[in-house]
Amino acid sequence: MVLDVNGVKHQITADPDVALLNVLRNQLGLTGSKYGCGEGACGACTVLVNGKPVHACITPISNAAGKEITTIEGLEGNGKLHAVQEAFLAVDVFQCSYCASGMIMSAVALLNSNSSPSEAAILKAMNGNICRCGTYPFIVKAIKLASKS
């Protein structure tokens, strides 16, 4: 099976039902996406598949084969962070940062589909991403900042 991850095609030998997160972390060494709940509820494992946020812990690789997969590692380009990453840093969003990559990936997907979201749209798009430190007001502020860049 071939997975297109961050613009690079990888030949994967694994059971088609293996979770995408396991392949990303254990076979490809892309450890930015985190294992949180393992049930698709916390969002720590969020990656983009064809531009849409998915929980990689419950997505079988067979569902991702032949599609464009973007991880947190794939956002940087030519040594420059993505605007969402820059905004999250500028606002000093995180405390523990365990949810960071999932939050950022969901925010990127939102801004790719709605470049000027309302606060309600931000809250709806970020539903499914849990920050155990409770920095939600800062996350919203960072997404609003990123939408202006």
GIBELKA-V386993 format. One record per pair of residues at least 24 apart in sequence whose ideal C-beta (glycine too) atoms are under 6 Angstrom apart, sorted by sequence separation. I is the first residue (numbers start at 1). J is the second residue. D is the distance in whole Angstrom. If there is no record, write none. Layout:
I:J:D ; I:J:D
This chain:
21:45:5 ; 47:71:5 ; 84:108:5 ; 103:129:5 ; 102:129:5 ; 72:101:4 ; 116:147:5 ; 99:131:5 ; 21:56:4 ; 20:56:4 ; 21:57:5 ; 103:139:6 ; 107:143:5 ; 111:147:6 ; 96:133:6 ; 19:57:5 ; 23:61:5 ; 33:71:6 ; 95:133:4 ; 20:59:4 ; 32:71:6 ; 32:72:4 ; 20:61:5 ; 30:71:5 ; 32:73:5 ; 93:135:6 ; 17:60:5 ; 18:61:5 ; 30:73:5 ; 20:64:5 ; 93:138:4 ; 16:62:4 ; 93:139:6 ; 91:138:5 ; 93:142:5 ; 91:141:5 ; 91:142:4 ; 53:105:6 ; 53:106:5 ; 88:142:5 ; 44:99:5 ; 87:142:4 ; 46:102:4 ; 53:109:4 ; 48:105:6 ; 44:102:5 ; 47:105:6 ; 87:145:4 ; 43:102:4 ; 46:105:4 ; 87:146:4 ; 46:106:5 ; 48:109:6 ; 51:112:6 ; 84:146:5 ; 83:146:5 ; 1:65:5 ; 4:68:5 ; 5:69:5 ; 34:98:6 ; 83:149:4 ; 6:74:3 ; 33:101:6 ; 32:101:5 ; 43:128:5 ; 43:129:3 ; 42:130:4
